[in-house]
Amino acid sequence: MAFTELFGGFSRQFYEAYQSTFPLTTDYEDRKELYQLYYLLVHLNLFGEIYGSSVDQILKKFSI
């Protein structure tokens, strides 16, 4: 789900249908960026520093 939201998302109808079939947990929004981190790291590796600031932002948010 987090990946679908990373680069623009799908239609509202898609998310409503998904939610009605597989409800997201209440803490999904809190963890969404952690789920997206993997895909941003892959894009950073493949396409370069243009994705670096997004990776840095998530790492900073969740660092101890």
C-alpha positions in Angstrom: 0.0 0.0 0.0 2.7 2.4 0.9 4.4 1.9 -2.4 1.2 2.8 -4.3 1.2 6.2 -2.4 4.9 6.9 -3.0 4.8 8.2 -6.6 1.4 9.8 -6.9 -1.0 7.0 -5.9 -4.0 5.4 -7.5 -7.6 6.5 -7.7 -9.7 7.1 -4.6 -11.9 4.2 -5.6 -8.9 1.9 -5.5 -8.1 2.9 -1.9 -11.7 2.6 -0.8 -12.0 -0.9 -2.3 -8.7 -2.0 -0.7 -9.7 -0.6 2.7 -13.1 -2.3 2.5 -11.4 -5.7 1.8 -8.2 -5.4 3.8 -8.5 -2.6 6.4 -5.3 -0.9 7.2 -4.2 -0.9 10.9 -4.7 2.3 12.8 -0.9 3.0 13.0 -0.4 2.6 9.2 0.1 6.3 8.7 2.8 6.3 11.4 4.7 3.5 9.7 4.1 4.3 6.1 7.4 6.1 5.6 9.3 3.1 6.9 7.5 0.9 4.3 8.5 3.4 1.6 12.1 3.6 2.7 13.1 0.4 0.9 11.7 1.6 -2.4 13.4 5.0 -2.0 16.7 3.3 -1.3 16.3 1.2 -4.5 15.6 4.3 -6.5 18.5 6.1 -4.8 20.8 3.2 -5.9 19.4 3.0 -9.4 18.8 6.7 -10.3 21.0 8.7 -8.0 20.9 11.5 -5.5 17.6 12.9 -6.6 16.1 10.5 -4.0 18.7 11.2 -1.4 16.8 13.9 0.4 13.7 11.7 0.8 15.8 8.9 2.3 17.6 11.4 4.6 14.3 12.8 5.8 12.9 9.4 6.7 16.1 8.3 8.4 16.2 11.5 10.4 12.6 11.2 11.5 13.1 7.6 12.8 16.6 7.9 14.2 17.1 7.5 17.9 
